[in-house]
Amino acid sequence: MKTTIKAQLAHAYTLLSAHDCASPRLDAEVLLAFVLGKERSYLRAWDDKTLDAPSLTLFAQLIEQRCLGVPIAYLTEQREFWSRTFRVSPAVLIPRPETELLVELCLAHLLPECTYDVLDLGTGSGAIALTLALERPRVSMTAIDKSEAALEIAKENAARYPCQHPIRFMLSDWFSALPSGEKFDFILSNPPYIAQNDVHLSCGDVRFEPLSALVSAEDGLFDIHRIASEAKSYLQSGGQLWFEHGYNQGQAVQALLASLNYHTVQTYFDLAGQARVTKGIL
């Protein structure tokens, strides 16, 4: 087999197509560009370039893993979110475009000229916490996760993108490690919200993501209920609680927040018209 960029991409396309990859050409280009440390445009401009042995070996290994379904983000150890590149690993969820709605809505309520104490629960890669802290430099951000491995990834991303007010990272099972009496103006979370028997858990990227960050009991609402209940002790009067949740959970989350005496409860829809984020005010 030829060892040029063009020949290797063609071979990778064939392999990925045979394994029902949804975007074989794009995936092959992304992985080869990653191997070479180049932009994808380089592959087209220099498609007759011969690859060296280490590059060929690494590319073959990555294509083999991709054929098994391993997400591109885990293979390249990075994912773009809000126009920034964040490091990821199998210890954290892969940031998704729909989560940008949660960030967009919070930014609309975090006025640039004001100061806020904000808590991000289940921070994972830190993409949400860092984005908010970078876009609103007057925010004091606390980011919590119960996974030490996830916090290490988040801290690496924080080192890559220094904030005016350094983020306080804490190892905690939701609120358990927070000092009693501490108050926040905003609490937000993209918690586990997939039901334990959801068929989507056996599909696509989620097969490789940490179940502890995906799955929740009580039809996916257990962690949302726990957070909403405990958040009342940590929110300022008038403080806001924001959740990302499943497309079919909007009404259930609204009812849950209302039952806990949150007011001005509202659900927001993503670009696909799916209920995705719900807010309540204490």
N, C-alpha and C positions, 0 to 999 in steps of 0.2 A: 504494500500500500504506500502511496506517495505521502510524503511528510510535509507537504505545503499546507498553509492555512486553509486554502480552498478545499483541498482533498480531505483534510481532517474534519472540517465543518460538514462536508457532505456525508462522511461516514457517521459522524455523530448524529446527524439528522435522521439517517436511516435507522440507527439503533433506537433513538428516542421515539421515533414514529412507531416502530415495532412494539414498543411498550406503552402505547396509547398516551403518550405525553401530549398535553393539550397545546403546547407551543414549542414544538421541537426545534424549529429554526432559531427562535429567540433564545431559548435556553442554551443551545449550543454556543451561540455567539456570546452570551453573557458569561458563560463559564470559560470560554477560551480567552476572552478579554480580561477576565479576572486572572487567569494563569499568566498572561503576558504583562499584566499591569498597564493595559492600554484601554482606550475607548473603543467602542464597537466600530466606529468609523474607520479605525486603523485596519481592521480585518478586511474591509472592502478595498481600501487603498493599497494594501500590501498582501493581497491574497495569494501571490506566488512565492511569498517568503517561506523558507524552509524552517521548521521548528526544530529546536535542539532536543536531545534525548530527555532531559529532566522535564521540559515542558510537555512533551508527548506523553510521558508517564503520568504526570499529574492530571493532564486533561483526560486521559483514559480512565483514571480512577474516579474523577468527578462525574464523568458521563455514566460510568457503571453505577455510582450511587444515585444519580438522578433517575436512571432507569428503574431503580428500586423504589422511587418515589420520594427520596429525601429532598426536602424543600431547597430551592435555590438559595434562599437566605441563610440556611444553615451551612451550605456548601461554601458560600463566599464569606460567611460570618458577618454579613452586613445587610441592612435594609434601609431604604430611604423613607423618611417620614417628615412631613412638613418642610420639604426641601433641604433636609439635613440627613447625613448618612450615620446611622447608629449601628454599633456593634451588637450582634445577637449571637446566641448559642442555643443548643437544645435545652438549656436551663430556663429560657424565657420564651414567652409568646412572641411570634413574629408580628411587629406592628403592621396594622392593616389600614387601608385608605378610609374605611368607614369610621375608624376611631378618630380621624381628623375632625369629624363632626363634633365630638365631645370637646376637643380643643378649641374649635372655632366658636362654639357657644360659650365656653368659659371665658375666652378672650373678650367676647362681646360684653360680658358682665364684669370683667376685671378692668376698671377704668385706668388708663395709663398714668394718670396723675395721682392716683391713690395708692396707699400701702395696704397690703393684705397678708394675713397668715393663711396659708393654703396647705392642705394635707392631701397627698396622693396615696391611696390605699392599694396595695398590690402593684407596686411600681414596675416590676419586671425589668425591662431594659432601661427604664427611666425616660422613655421617649416622651410621654405625656408631661411629666414633671419638668423635664429640661426644656421642652418647647414653651411651656407656660412661663417658666422663670426667665428664659431668654427673650421672649416677646414682651414680657412685663417685668422689667428689671427691678421694680420696687416691691415685688412679691417676695415674701419669706416663705420658702417651700420646705416642707417636710415630706419625705418619700419613704414609704414603709413596704417591706416585703417579709414574708416568713421564710424565704429561701436565701441562704447565705450565698449560694452560687449566683442567683439572680442579682443580688445586691452588688456583687463584685462586677458584674457586667454593667450595671447602672453607674457604678463609680468610675469605671473606665470611660463610659460615655460622658460623664460629668467632667472628667479630666480633659476630654477632647473639646468640650464646649464649656469653658469656664463662665459662671454666672456672676453678676454683680454681687448678689448675696449667695454665697455657697449653699448648696442644698444640704440639708441635714438628712442623712440616711439612717434608718433604724431597722434593726431586725425585730420583727414583731408579728404575731398572729393578730391581724387587724389592730385593734386599739390596745391590746394587752400590755405592751411595754411603754405606752405613753404615760407620762406623769398625770396623776389625777388633778383635775382643775385646769389643765391646759385647754385653751379655746382657739377655735379657728373660724375664719370668716367663710371659707369655702372648704368643703370636703368632697372629693371626687374619686371615682373608682371605675375601673373596667374589670369587674370581679369575675370569678367563675360563674357562668350562667347557663351552661348547657346541661340538660337533663341526662341522667346516667344512662338511659336507654336510647338516647338520640342516635339515629342511624348515621348522622353526619360525622360521628366520631371515628367511623371506619373509612372516611373518604378524605382524599387530598392531603394537604399539609398537616391538618390536625392529628393525623395518625402518628406524627413524630413530635408533636408539641407536648409539654408537661401536662398530664391530666389534672394535676392539682390546681393549675391555672385555668382549666377549661370547665371542669365538671362540678356541679353542685347538686345537693339533694333537693327534695321537695320540688320536683319538676324544674330544677335549675334556679330556684328562688331562695334557697336556704341562706346563702351568703349575703344576698341583697337584703333579706329580712334582718339578718344579724347586724349588718353594717348600719342599716337605717335605725334600728333600735338603739344601738350603742352610740351612734353619732349624736344623739340628742344631748349626751353628757359632754360633748366636745365642741359643739357648735355655739357660737355667739348667738344671742337673740337676733333674729333676722338673718342668720347665717344660711348659706345655701348648700344643699346636698345634691350631687349630680352622679348619675349612673349611666354607663353604657349597658345595654341589655340585648336580649335576643329579639328578632323581628316580630315574634308573636307574644311578647311579654309586656307590651306597653300598658295595656289595661290592668294587668295584674300588679305591675309595679305602681301604677297610679293608685289603685285601691289600697295597696300595702302602705304607701306613704300617707294617704288620707287617714287610714286607721290609726296611724301613729301621730296624728295631729299636725302633720306638715300641711302648710297651706300653699296656695298659688302653684299647685302641682300641674305640671305641663309635660307632655311628651312631644319630642321633635323627630322629624322623619329624615332619612338619608336621601341621597340622590335617586335611589331606586324606589322611593316611596314607602320604605319600610320603617316602622317604628324602631328607633335605635337608641335614643337618649331620653331620660326622664329626670326632671328637676323638682325638688320640693324646698320650701323655705320654712325654717323653724320659727 
